[in-house]
Amino acid sequence: MRFALILLALLAGCTAPPALRDAQAPITSVATMDVDRFLGDWVITAGFAAGDIGHAGDRVTLSGVGGDAYLMRIGAQSIPLTRTAAGRFAQTGGQRFWVMWVDGDYRTALIGDPAGRHGWIMDRRAGGSADRMAAARSILEWNGYDLTQLTEVRQ
């Protein structure tokens, strides 16, 4: 009996996080992304509270380390990344960060994960732009994300 109670307690702690996106929906990344223009400082203007990383208001900095190696600082975390394809980055043995969209002037970008563990809209400045935010929201939705869970930074 005691073993069964311990097992139930352990299993209760293993609940899956809420799904941020429909895993059956297609997801894309930007095939023509210019990584050098993408580097630098960003602020997350909208994110998913249930996501495992990247929440509204977090600061993000992406810097090159050499070759296909990059370092992403997000909030208090430093995450080493490898570029795996155009618009696609991965943490060794861990999360994937796909650039699903970036505007032509690299002011607003959309980051996601095929598994739906995270997703966010980021901008070079906290205010952003209403038209770019609308475009990013539309692309998030097309990529299967549940916009009812999206939290935006209020200005």
DSSP file with accessible surface (Angstrom, degrees, kcal/mol):
  #  RESIDUE AA STRUCTURE BP1 BP2  ACC     N-H-->O    O-->H-N    N-H-->O    O-->H-N    TCO  KAPPA ALPHA  PHI   PSI    X-CA   Y-CA   Z-CA
    1    1 A M     >        0   0  180      0, 0.0     4,-2.0     0, 0.0     5,-0.2   0.000 360.0 360.0 360.0 -45.1    0.0    0.0    0.0
    2    2 A R  H  >  +     0   0  201      1,-0.2     4,-2.2     2,-0.2     5,-0.2   0.917 360.0  51.2 -60.7 -42.4    2.8    2.4    1.0
    3    3 A F  H  > S+     0   0  154      1,-0.2     4,-2.7     2,-0.2    -1,-0.2   0.911 107.9  52.4 -60.6 -42.5    4.6    1.7   -2.4
    4    4 A A  H  > S+     0   0   47      1,-0.2     4,-2.5     2,-0.2    -1,-0.2   0.902 109.4  49.2 -62.6 -40.3    1.4    2.4   -4.3
    5    5 A L  H  X S+     0   0  101     -4,-2.0     4,-2.2     2,-0.2    -1,-0.2   0.914 111.7  48.4 -65.7 -40.9    1.0    5.8   -2.6
    6    6 A I  H  X S+     0   0   88     -4,-2.2     4,-2.4     2,-0.2    -2,-0.2   0.931 111.8  50.0 -64.3 -43.9    4.6    6.8   -3.3
    7    7 A L  H  X S+     0   0   77     -4,-2.7     4,-2.6     1,-0.2     5,-0.2   0.930 110.5  49.5 -61.7 -43.8    4.2    5.7   -6.9
    8    8 A L  H  X S+     0   0  112     -4,-2.5     4,-2.1     1,-0.2    -1,-0.2   0.906 110.2  51.2 -63.0 -38.7    1.0    7.8   -7.3
    9    9 A A  H  X S+     0   0   68     -4,-2.2     4,-1.1     2,-0.2    -1,-0.2   0.918 111.4  47.7 -65.1 -41.1    2.7   10.8   -5.7
   10   10 A L  H  < S+     0   0  114     -4,-2.4     3,-0.4     1,-0.2     4,-0.3   0.926 112.1  49.0 -66.1 -43.0    5.6   10.5   -8.2
   11   11 A L  H >< S+     0   0  103     -4,-2.6     3,-1.5     1,-0.2    -2,-0.2   0.864 103.7  60.4 -66.6 -33.3    3.3   10.1  -11.1
   12   12 A A  H >< S+     0   0   66     -4,-2.1     3,-0.7     1,-0.3    -1,-0.2   0.851 101.9  54.1 -63.1 -31.1    1.2   13.2  -10.1
   13   13 A G  T 3< S+     0   0   68     -4,-1.1    -1,-0.3    -3,-0.4    -2,-0.2   0.551  97.5  68.4 -78.8  -5.1    4.4   15.3  -10.4
   14   14 A C  T <   +     0   0   97     -3,-1.5    -1,-0.2    -4,-0.3    -2,-0.1   0.015  66.1 142.4-104.5  27.1    4.9   14.1  -14.0
   15   15 A T    <   -     0   0  112     -3,-0.7    -3,-0.0     1,-0.1    -4,-0.0  -0.442  55.1-111.8 -69.8 143.8    2.0   15.8  -15.6
   16   16 A A        -     0   0   87     -2,-0.1     3,-0.1     1,-0.1    -1,-0.1  -0.460  32.6-108.2 -73.9 144.3    2.6   17.2  -19.0
   17   17 A P        -     0   0   95      0, 0.0    -1,-0.1     0, 0.0     3,-0.1  -0.315  49.5 -82.6 -66.6 156.4    2.6   20.9  -19.5
   18   18 A P        -     0   0   77      0, 0.0     2,-0.3     0, 0.0     0, 0.0  -0.331  51.6-104.5 -60.0 143.1   -0.4   22.4  -21.3
   19   19 A A        -     0   0   75      1,-0.2    97,-0.1    -3,-0.1    98,-0.1  -0.549  30.5-171.2 -71.7 128.0    0.0   22.2  -25.1
   20   20 A L  S    S+     0   0    2     96,-0.8   126,-2.8    -2,-0.3     2,-0.3   0.681  71.2  22.4 -89.2 -23.4    0.8   25.6  -26.6
   21   21 A R  B    S-A  145   0A  18    124,-0.3     2,-0.7    94,-0.2   124,-0.3  -0.981  85.6-100.0-144.2 156.8    0.4   24.4  -30.2
   22   22 A D    >   -     0   0   92    122,-2.4     3,-1.7    -2,-0.3    94,-0.1  -0.660  29.4-150.8 -75.0 113.6   -1.4   21.7  -32.2
   23   23 A A  T 3  S+     0   0   73     -2,-0.7    -1,-0.2     1,-0.3     4,-0.1   0.698  94.0  59.5 -63.6 -17.8    1.4   19.1  -32.8
   24   24 A Q  T 3  S+     0   0  168    120,-0.1    -1,-0.3     2,-0.1   120,-0.1   0.644  85.9  96.1 -84.2 -15.0   -0.4   18.1  -36.1
   25   25 A A  S <  S-     0   0   19     -3,-1.7   118,-0.1   118,-0.1   117,-0.0  -0.450  85.0-106.1 -74.2 147.2   -0.2   21.7  -37.5
   26   26 A P        -     0   0   78      0, 0.0     2,-0.4     0, 0.0    -1,-0.1  -0.348  33.7-160.3 -66.9 153.5    2.7   22.5  -39.9
   27   27 A I        -     0   0   30     -4,-0.1     2,-0.3   117,-0.1   116,-0.0  -0.996   7.7-167.6-137.0 140.9    5.5   24.6  -38.4
   28   28 A T        -     0   0   55     -2,-0.4     2,-0.3    70,-0.1    70,-0.0  -0.800  10.9-153.0-124.5 165.3    8.0   26.6  -40.5
   29   29 A S        -     0   0   23     -2,-0.3     2,-0.7    71,-0.0    71,-0.3  -0.932  39.3 -91.6-132.8 162.2   11.3   28.4  -40.0
   30   30 A V    >   -     0   0   26     69,-2.7     3,-0.9    -2,-0.3    69,-0.1  -0.624  33.8-169.6 -78.6 111.9   12.8   31.3  -42.0
   31   31 A A  T 3  S+     0   0   80     -2,-0.7    -1,-0.2     1,-0.2    56,-0.1   0.728  84.2  46.9 -74.9 -21.6   14.9   29.8  -44.8
   32   32 A T  T 3  S+     0   0  127     54,-0.1    -1,-0.2     2,-0.1     2,-0.1   0.119  79.1 147.1-108.4  21.7   16.5   33.1  -45.8
   33   33 A M    <   -     0   0   16     -3,-0.9     2,-0.9    66,-0.1    54,-0.2  -0.340  43.5-142.3 -65.8 134.2   17.4   34.4  -42.4
   34   34 A D    >>  -     0   0   68      1,-0.2     4,-1.2    -2,-0.1     3,-0.5  -0.850  11.9-163.7 -95.0 102.2   20.5   36.5  -42.1
   35   35 A V  H 3> S+     0   0    8     -2,-0.9     4,-1.5     1,-0.2     3,-0.5   0.884  85.1  58.5 -58.8 -39.8   22.0   35.4  -38.7
   36   36 A D  H 34 S+     0   0  123      1,-0.3    -1,-0.2     2,-0.2     3,-0.2   0.890 107.9  46.4 -59.8 -37.5   24.3   38.5  -38.4
   37   37 A R  H <4 S+     0   0  111     -3,-0.5    -1,-0.3     1,-0.2    -2,-0.2   0.750 109.6  56.6 -74.0 -22.3   21.3   40.8  -38.6
   38   38 A F  H  < S+     0   0    6     -4,-1.2    -2,-0.2    -3,-0.5    -1,-0.2   0.740  86.6  98.0 -80.4 -25.8   19.4   38.7  -36.1
   39   39 A L     <  +     0   0   45     -4,-1.5     2,-0.3    -3,-0.2    24,-0.2  -0.185  62.0  50.1 -62.4 155.0   22.1   38.9  -33.4
   40   40 A G  E    S-B   62   0B  25     22,-2.8    22,-2.2     2,-0.0     2,-0.3  -0.784  89.4 -17.5 120.9-159.1   21.8   41.5  -30.6
   41   41 A D  E     +B   61   0B 105     -2,-0.3     2,-0.3    20,-0.2    20,-0.2  -0.680  53.0 165.3 -96.8 141.6   19.3   42.6  -28.0
   42   42 A W  E     -B   60   0B   3     18,-3.0    18,-2.6    -2,-0.3     2,-0.4  -0.918  24.1-142.5-141.3 164.2   15.5   41.9  -28.1
   43   43 A V  E     -BC  59 123B   6     80,-2.8    80,-2.7    -2,-0.3     2,-0.6  -0.997  25.8-119.9-131.4 136.5   12.6   42.1  -25.6
   44   44 A I  E     + C   0 122B   0     14,-3.0    13,-2.9    -2,-0.4    78,-0.3  -0.677  29.0 179.2 -77.6 116.4    9.8   39.6  -25.6
   45   45 A T  E    S+     0   0B   7     76,-2.0   108,-3.0    -2,-0.6     2,-0.3   0.626  71.7  15.0 -93.0 -16.7    6.6   41.5  -26.3
   46   46 A A  E    S+DC 152 121B   0     75,-1.6    75,-2.8   106,-0.3    -1,-0.3  -0.945  72.0 152.4-156.8 136.8    4.3   38.4  -26.1
   47   47 A G  E     -DC 151 120B   1    104,-2.5   104,-3.5    -2,-0.3     2,-0.6  -0.913  44.7 -92.3-152.5 179.0    4.9   35.0  -24.7
   48   48 A F  E >   -D  150   0B   1     71,-0.9     3,-1.7     6,-0.7   102,-0.2  -0.896  19.6-153.7-106.2 118.9    3.1   32.0  -23.2
   49   49 A A  T 3  S+     0   0   75    100,-0.8    -1,-0.1    -2,-0.6   101,-0.1   0.844  99.9  51.9 -58.6 -33.1    3.0   31.8  -19.4
   50   50 A A  T 3  S+     0   0   39     99,-0.3    -1,-0.3    -3,-0.1   -30,-0.1   0.555  88.7 108.3 -81.9  -6.5    2.7   28.0  -19.6
   51   51 A G  S <  S-     0   0    7     -3,-1.7    67,-0.2     3,-0.1    66,-0.1  -0.313  76.4-126.9 -68.9 155.3    5.8   27.9  -21.9
   52   52 A D  S    S+     0   0   69     65,-2.5     2,-0.3     1,-0.2    66,-0.1   0.626  88.6   5.8 -81.2  -9.3    9.0   26.5  -20.4
   53   53 A I  S    S+     0   0    5     64,-0.3    66,-0.5     1,-0.2    -5,-0.2  -0.969 101.6  54.3-163.9 154.4   11.0   29.6  -21.4
   54   54 A G        -     0   0    1     -2,-0.3    -6,-0.7     1,-0.1    65,-0.3   0.970  57.6-178.3  82.4  77.6   10.4   33.0  -23.0
   55   55 A H    >   -     0   0   63     -8,-0.2     3,-2.6     1,-0.1   -11,-0.2  -0.769  39.5 -77.8-110.8 155.7    7.8   35.0  -21.1
   56   56 A A  T 3  S+     0   0   36     -2,-0.3   -11,-0.2     1,-0.3    -1,-0.1  -0.202 118.4  20.5 -51.8 128.1    6.4   38.5  -21.8
   57   57 A G  T 3  S+     0   0   39    -13,-2.9    -1,-0.3     1,-0.3   -12,-0.1   0.157  88.9 134.6  96.9 -16.1    8.8   41.2  -20.7
   58   58 A D    <   -     0   0   46     -3,-2.6   -14,-3.0   -15,-0.1     2,-0.4  -0.356  52.9-129.0 -64.7 144.9   12.0   39.0  -20.7
   59   59 A R  E     -B   43   0B 157    -16,-0.2    16,-2.1    -3,-0.1     2,-0.4  -0.761  23.3-163.5 -92.2 141.0   15.1   40.4  -22.3
   60   60 A V  E     -BE  42  74B   2    -18,-2.6   -18,-3.0    -2,-0.4     2,-0.4  -0.989  10.0-177.1-128.1 134.5   16.9   38.3  -24.9
   61   61 A T  E     -BE  41  73B  40     12,-2.5    12,-3.0    -2,-0.4     2,-0.5  -0.998   5.1-167.8-130.3 128.9   20.4   38.7  -26.3
   62   62 A L  E     +BE  40  72B   9    -22,-2.2   -22,-2.8    -2,-0.4     2,-0.3  -0.975  13.5 173.1-116.0 126.2   21.8   36.4  -29.0
   63   63 A S  E     - E   0  71B  39      8,-2.4     8,-2.8    -2,-0.5     2,-0.3  -0.966  31.1-114.8-133.0 150.4   25.5   36.5  -29.7
   64   64 A G  E     - E   0  70B  44     -2,-0.3     6,-0.3     6,-0.2     3,-0.1  -0.610  21.5-177.8 -81.7 142.6   27.8   34.5  -31.9
   65   65 A V  E     -     0   0B 102      4,-2.9     5,-0.2    -2,-0.3     2,-0.2   0.650  63.3 -63.1-108.5 -26.9   30.5   32.4  -30.3
   66   66 A G  E >  S- E   0  69B  48      3,-1.4     3,-2.2     1,-0.3    -1,-0.2  -0.413  96.8  -4.5 143.3 136.3   32.1   31.1  -33.5
   67   67 A G  T 3  S-     0   0   70      1,-0.3    -1,-0.3    -2,-0.2    -2,-0.1  -0.374 132.2 -20.8  61.8-127.7   31.1   29.0  -36.5
   68   68 A D  T 3  S+     0   0   81     -2,-0.1    15,-2.7    -3,-0.1     2,-0.4   0.170 112.4 110.8 -97.8  16.5   27.6   27.7  -35.9
   69   69 A A  E <   +EF  66  82B  35     -3,-2.2    -4,-2.9    13,-0.2    -3,-1.4  -0.787  41.0 170.2 -97.3 136.4   27.8   28.2  -32.1
   70   70 A Y  E     -EF  64  81B  17     11,-2.9    11,-3.2    -2,-0.4     2,-0.4  -0.913  26.0-138.5-137.7 162.2   25.7   30.9  -30.4
   71   71 A L  E     -EF  63  80B  35     -8,-2.8    -8,-2.4    -2,-0.3     2,-0.5  -0.995  13.5-164.4-126.6 125.1   24.8   32.0  -27.0
   72   72 A M  E     -EF  62  79B  10      7,-2.7     7,-3.4    -2,-0.4     2,-0.6  -0.950   1.2-164.7-109.3 123.6   21.3   33.1  -26.1
   73   73 A R  E     +EF  61  78B 112    -12,-3.0   -12,-2.5    -2,-0.5     2,-0.4  -0.943  13.8 172.5-103.5 125.0   20.7   35.0  -22.8
   74   74 A I  E >   -EF  60  77B   2      3,-2.2     3,-2.4    -2,-0.6   -14,-0.2  -0.980  62.4 -43.0-136.7 117.4   17.1   35.1  -21.8
   75   75 A G  T 3  S-     0   0   49    -16,-2.1     0, 0.0    -2,-0.4     0, 0.0  -0.411 125.3 -24.2  59.8-126.7   16.2   36.5  -18.5
   76   76 A A  T 3  S+     0   0  111     -2,-0.1     2,-0.3    -3,-0.1    -1,-0.3   0.437 119.5  98.3 -94.5   0.5   18.8   35.0  -16.0
   77   77 A Q  E <   -F   74   0B 101     -3,-2.4    -3,-2.2     2,-0.0     2,-0.5  -0.665  55.1-158.5 -94.3 145.4   19.5   32.0  -18.2
   78   78 A S  E     -F   73   0B  75     -2,-0.3    -5,-0.2    -5,-0.2    -2,-0.0  -0.991  15.1-171.4-117.9 122.3   22.4   31.5  -20.7
   79   79 A I  E     -F   72   0B   4     -7,-3.4    -7,-2.7    -2,-0.5     2,-0.3  -0.947  16.2-142.5-121.7 113.8   21.7   28.9  -23.3
   80   80 A P  E     -F   71   0B  78      0, 0.0    12,-0.5     0, 0.0     2,-0.3  -0.587  28.5-171.4 -72.7 132.7   24.4   27.6  -25.7
   81   81 A L  E     -F   70   0B   5    -11,-3.2   -11,-2.9    -2,-0.3     2,-0.4  -0.916  20.1-151.8-125.7 154.9   22.9   27.0  -29.1
   82   82 A T  E     -FG  69  90B  62      8,-2.5     8,-2.2    -2,-0.3     2,-0.6  -0.984  25.2-124.4-121.3 133.4   24.0   25.4  -32.4
   83   83 A R  E     + G   0  89B  76    -15,-2.7     6,-0.3    -2,-0.4     3,-0.1  -0.694  30.2 178.0 -75.8 121.5   22.5   26.6  -35.7
   84   84 A T  E     -     0   0B  88      4,-2.0     2,-0.3    -2,-0.6     5,-0.2   0.652  63.8 -19.3 -99.9 -20.1   21.2   23.4  -37.2
   85   85 A A  E >  S- G   0  88B  44      3,-1.3     3,-2.3     0, 0.0    -1,-0.3  -0.939  98.9 -48.2-169.8 175.2   19.7   24.9  -40.4
   86   86 A A  T 3  S+     0   0   43      1,-0.3   -54,-0.1    -2,-0.3     3,-0.1  -0.402 129.6   1.0 -59.9 123.6   18.6   28.3  -41.7
   87   87 A G  T 3  S+     0   0    0      1,-0.2    12,-3.2   -54,-0.2     2,-0.4   0.584 112.8 107.9  75.2  10.9   16.4   29.8  -39.0
   88   88 A R  E <   +GH  85  98B  80     -3,-2.3    -4,-2.0    10,-0.2    -3,-1.3  -0.979  39.1 172.7-130.1 130.2   16.8   26.8  -36.7
   89   89 A F  E     -GH  83  97B   5      8,-2.3     8,-3.0    -2,-0.4     2,-0.3  -0.932   8.2-167.2-128.9 153.3   18.8   26.6  -33.5
   90   90 A A  E     -GH  82  96B  20     -8,-2.2    -8,-2.5    -2,-0.3     2,-0.4  -0.998  21.0-130.7-143.5 145.4   19.1   23.8  -30.9
   91   91 A Q    >   -     0   0   57      4,-3.0     3,-2.9    -2,-0.3   -10,-0.2  -0.759  51.1 -91.9 -86.3 137.9   20.4   23.4  -27.4
   92   92 A T  T 3  S-     0   0  121    -12,-0.5     3,-0.2    -2,-0.4    -1,-0.1  -0.320 107.4  -9.8 -55.6 121.6   22.6   20.4  -27.1
   93   93 A G  T 3  S+     0   0   90      1,-0.2    -1,-0.3    -2,-0.1     2,-0.1   0.664 133.5  62.2  64.8  17.4   20.4   17.5  -26.1
   94   94 A G  S <  S+     0   0   37     -3,-2.9    -1,-0.2     1,-0.3    -2,-0.0  -0.294  83.8   0.6-140.8-134.9   17.6   20.0  -25.4
   95   95 A Q        -     0   0   24     -3,-0.2    -4,-3.0    -2,-0.1     2,-0.4  -0.156  48.8-136.6 -72.0 156.2   15.2   22.5  -26.7
   96   96 A R  E     -H   90   0B 103     -6,-0.2     2,-0.5   -15,-0.1    -6,-0.2  -0.885   9.7-162.4-111.5 143.5   14.8   23.8  -30.2
   97   97 A F  E     -H   89   0B   5     -8,-3.0    -8,-2.3    -2,-0.4     2,-0.5  -0.949  10.9-173.8-128.0 105.6   14.4   27.5  -31.1
   98   98 A W  E     -HI  88 112B  23     14,-3.2    14,-2.4    -2,-0.5     2,-1.0  -0.877  24.0-136.9-103.5 133.2   13.0   28.1  -34.6
   99   99 A V  E     + I   0 111B   1    -12,-3.2   -69,-2.7    -2,-0.5    12,-0.2  -0.789  26.1 178.5 -84.9 104.5   12.8   31.6  -36.1
  100  100 A M  E     -     0   0B   8     10,-2.4     2,-0.3    -2,-1.0    -1,-0.2   0.721  64.0  -3.8 -83.4 -22.5    9.3   31.3  -37.6
  101  101 A W  E     - I   0 110B  54      9,-1.1     9,-2.7    -3,-0.1     2,-0.3  -0.951  53.8-178.8-166.1 145.9    9.2   34.8  -38.9
  102  102 A V  E     - I   0 109B  17     -2,-0.3     7,-0.2     7,-0.2   -64,-0.0  -0.965  33.5-116.4-145.7 137.2   11.3   38.0  -38.9
  103  103 A D    >   -     0   0   10      5,-2.3     3,-2.1    -2,-0.3    -2,-0.0  -0.282  37.0 -99.3 -70.8 165.9   10.2   41.3  -40.5
  104  104 A G  T 3  S+     0   0   60      1,-0.3    -1,-0.1     2,-0.1     0, 0.0   0.741 123.1  45.2 -60.0 -24.9   12.4   42.6  -43.4
  105  105 A D  T 3  S-     0   0  100      3,-0.1    -1,-0.3     0, 0.0    -2,-0.1   0.282 110.2-118.1-102.7   8.8   14.2   45.1  -41.2
  106  106 A Y  S <  S+     0   0   23     -3,-2.1    -2,-0.1     2,-0.2     3,-0.1   0.882  78.9 121.9  56.2  45.1   14.8   42.6  -38.3
  107  107 A R  S    S+     0   0   98      1,-0.3    17,-2.2    16,-0.1     2,-0.4   0.703  72.4  30.6-102.3 -29.8   12.8   44.6  -35.8
  108  108 A T  E     + J   0 123B   1     15,-0.2    -5,-2.3    16,-0.1     2,-0.3  -0.994  68.3 177.3-133.7 138.0   10.3   42.0  -34.9
  109  109 A A  E     -IJ 102 122B   0     13,-2.8    13,-2.9    -2,-0.4     2,-0.5  -0.953  20.8-140.9-140.1 160.3   10.8   38.2  -34.8
  110  110 A L  E     -IJ 101 121B   0     -9,-2.7   -10,-2.4    -2,-0.3    -9,-1.1  -0.987  17.0-167.6-126.6 123.1    8.8   35.1  -33.8
  111  111 A I  E     +IJ  99 120B   7      9,-2.9     9,-2.5    -2,-0.5     2,-0.3  -0.911  16.4 157.1-113.9 139.2   10.4   32.2  -32.0
  112  112 A G  E     -IJ  98 119B   0    -14,-2.4   -14,-3.2    -2,-0.4     7,-0.2  -0.892  32.9-128.4-149.8-179.9    8.8   28.7  -31.6
  113  113 A D    >   -     0   0    2      5,-0.8     3,-2.2    -2,-0.3     5,-0.2  -1.000  18.6-135.2-137.2 128.7    9.4   25.1  -31.0
  114  114 A P  T 3  S+     0   0   20      0, 0.0    -1,-0.1     0, 0.0   -17,-0.0   0.836 109.4  53.9 -54.9 -31.0    8.0   22.2  -33.1
  115  115 A A  T 3  S-     0   0   63    -19,-0.1   -94,-0.2    -3,-0.1   -95,-0.2   0.586 112.3-122.2 -79.3  -9.6    7.1   20.4  -29.9
  116  116 A G  S <  S+     0   0    6     -3,-2.2   -96,-0.8     2,-0.2   -95,-0.1   0.719  70.8 133.1  77.2  22.8    5.2   23.4  -28.6
  117  117 A R  S    S-     0   0  107      1,-0.2   -65,-2.5   -98,-0.1   -64,-0.3   0.726  76.0  -3.5 -78.1 -22.0    7.2   23.8  -25.4
  118  118 A H        +     0   0    0    -67,-0.2    -5,-0.8    -5,-0.2     2,-0.3  -0.978  58.5 170.7-159.5 167.3    7.6   27.5  -26.0
  119  119 A G  E     + J   0 112B   1    -66,-0.5   -71,-0.9   -65,-0.3     2,-0.3  -0.851   9.8 167.5-177.7 144.0    6.9   30.4  -28.3
  120  120 A W  E     -CJ  47 111B   1     -9,-2.5    -9,-2.9    -2,-0.3     2,-0.5  -0.989  31.2-127.5-161.4 159.8    7.2   34.1  -28.3
  121  121 A I  E     -CJ  46 110B   0    -75,-2.8   -76,-2.0    -2,-0.3   -75,-1.6  -0.936  33.0-173.6-106.6 132.0    7.2   37.4  -30.2
  122  122 A M  E     -CJ  44 109B   4    -13,-2.9   -13,-2.8    -2,-0.5     2,-0.3  -0.942   7.8-169.5-130.5 154.1   10.1   39.6  -29.7
  123  123 A D  E     -CJ  43 108B   4    -80,-2.7   -80,-2.8    -2,-0.3   -15,-0.2  -0.925  36.4-115.6-136.1 159.2   11.0   43.1  -30.8
  124  124 A R  S    S+     0   0   78    -17,-2.2     2,-0.3    -2,-0.3   -16,-0.1   0.763 105.2  29.0 -67.9 -24.0   14.1   45.3  -30.7
  125  125 A R  S    S-     0   0  149    -18,-0.3     3,-0.4   -82,-0.1   -82,-0.2  -0.963  86.6-113.9-137.2 156.4   12.3   47.7  -28.4
  126  126 A A  S    S+     0   0   36     -2,-0.3    27,-0.1     1,-0.2    -1,-0.1   0.824 110.0  55.4 -60.1 -34.3    9.6   47.2  -25.8
  127  127 A G  S    S+     0   0   40      1,-0.1    -1,-0.2    27,-0.0    28,-0.1   0.884  79.9 173.3 -70.4 -38.2    6.9   49.2  -27.6
  128  128 A G        -     0   0   12     -3,-0.4     2,-0.4   -21,-0.1    -1,-0.1  -0.138  38.2 -73.7  60.6-159.3    7.1   47.3  -30.9
  129  129 A S     >  -     0   0   25      1,-0.1     4,-2.5     0, 0.0     5,-0.2  -0.999  23.0-135.7-139.5 137.1    4.6   48.0  -33.7
  130  130 A A  H  > S+     0   0   86     -2,-0.4     4,-2.3     1,-0.2     5,-0.2   0.890 105.9  49.5 -61.4 -40.0    0.9   47.1  -33.9
  131  131 A D  H  > S+     0   0  117      2,-0.2     4,-2.1     1,-0.2    -1,-0.2   0.920 113.3  45.0 -70.3 -39.1    1.1   46.0  -37.5
  132  132 A R  H  > S+     0   0   24      2,-0.2     4,-2.6     1,-0.2    -2,-0.2   0.894 112.5  52.4 -69.9 -36.1    4.2   43.7  -36.9
  133  133 A M  H  X S+     0   0   32     -4,-2.5     4,-2.6     2,-0.2    -2,-0.2   0.927 109.5  49.5 -63.8 -41.9    2.6   42.3  -33.8
  134  134 A A  H  X S+     0   0   58     -4,-2.3     4,-2.2     2,-0.2    -2,-0.2   0.915 111.2  49.3 -63.4 -41.8   -0.6   41.5  -35.8
  135  135 A A  H  X S+     0   0   37     -4,-2.1     4,-2.2     2,-0.2    -2,-0.2   0.935 112.0  48.3 -62.9 -44.6    1.5   39.8  -38.4
  136  136 A A  H  X S+     0   0    0     -4,-2.6     4,-2.7     1,-0.2    -2,-0.2   0.910 110.5  51.1 -63.7 -42.2    3.4   37.8  -35.8
  137  137 A R  H  X S+     0   0   76     -4,-2.6     4,-2.4     1,-0.2    -1,-0.2   0.914 109.5  51.1 -60.8 -42.2    0.2   36.7  -34.1
  138  138 A S  H  X S+     0   0   73     -4,-2.2     4,-2.3     1,-0.2    -1,-0.2   0.909 111.5  46.9 -62.4 -41.3   -1.2   35.6  -37.4
  139  139 A I  H  X S+     0   0   39     -4,-2.2     4,-2.1     2,-0.2    -2,-0.2   0.892 109.5  54.0 -70.2 -38.7    1.9   33.5  -38.1
  140  140 A L  H  <>S+     0   0    0     -4,-2.7     5,-2.3     2,-0.2    -2,-0.2   0.942 110.6  47.1 -56.6 -47.3    1.8   32.0  -34.6
  141  141 A E  H ><5S+     0   0  124     -4,-2.4     3,-2.0     1,-0.2    -2,-0.2   0.918 109.5  52.5 -63.0 -43.2   -1.8   30.9  -35.2
  142  142 A W  H 3<5S+     0   0  152     -4,-2.3    -1,-0.2     1,-0.3    -2,-0.2   0.866 105.0  57.3 -61.0 -33.9   -1.0   29.4  -38.7
  143  143 A N  T 3<5S-     0   0    0     -4,-2.1    -1,-0.3    -5,-0.1    -2,-0.2   0.299 127.8 -99.4 -82.5  10.9    1.8   27.4  -37.0
  144  144 A G  T < 5S+     0   0   16     -3,-2.0  -122,-2.4     1,-0.3    -3,-0.2   0.521  71.1 149.2  91.9   5.8   -0.8   25.9  -34.7
  145  145 A Y  B   < -A   21   0A   7     -5,-2.3     2,-1.0  -124,-0.3  -124,-0.3  -0.499  50.4-123.3 -76.7 144.9   -0.3   28.0  -31.5
  146  146 A D    >   -     0   0   63   -126,-2.8     3,-1.8    -2,-0.2     4,-0.2  -0.758  21.6-166.1 -87.1 101.5   -3.3   28.6  -29.2
  147  147 A L  G >  S+     0   0   27     -2,-1.0     3,-1.3     1,-0.3    -1,-0.2   0.695  79.6  75.2 -68.0 -14.7   -3.4   32.4  -29.1
  148  148 A T  G 3  S+     0   0  122      1,-0.3    -1,-0.3    -3,-0.1    -2,-0.0   0.747  97.1  49.6 -67.8 -19.0   -5.8   32.3  -26.1
  149  149 A Q  G <  S+     0   0   50     -3,-1.8  -100,-0.8  -129,-0.1     2,-0.3   0.468  87.0 110.5 -94.2  -3.8   -2.7   31.4  -24.0
  150  150 A L  E <   -D   48   0B  19     -3,-1.3     2,-0.5    -4,-0.2  -102,-0.2  -0.574  52.1-159.5 -78.8 131.0   -0.6   34.3  -25.4
  151  151 A T  E     -D   47   0B  69   -104,-3.5  -104,-2.5    -2,-0.3     2,-0.3  -0.955   6.4-157.5-112.6 125.8    0.2   37.1  -22.9
  152  152 A E  E     -D   46   0B  47     -2,-0.5     2,-0.4  -106,-0.2  -106,-0.3  -0.749  23.5-111.7-102.0 149.2    1.3   40.5  -24.3
  153  153 A V        -     0   0   49   -108,-3.0     2,-0.5    -2,-0.3   -96,-0.1  -0.648  35.0-136.9 -73.4 126.6    3.3   43.1  -22.5
  154  154 A R              0   0  199     -2,-0.4    -1,-0.0     1,-0.0   -27,-0.0  -0.773 360.0 360.0 -90.3 132.1    1.0   46.1  -21.9
  155  155 A Q              0   0  160     -2,-0.5   -28,-0.0   -28,-0.1    -1,-0.0  -0.677 360.0 360.0 -95.1 360.0    2.4   49.5  -22.6
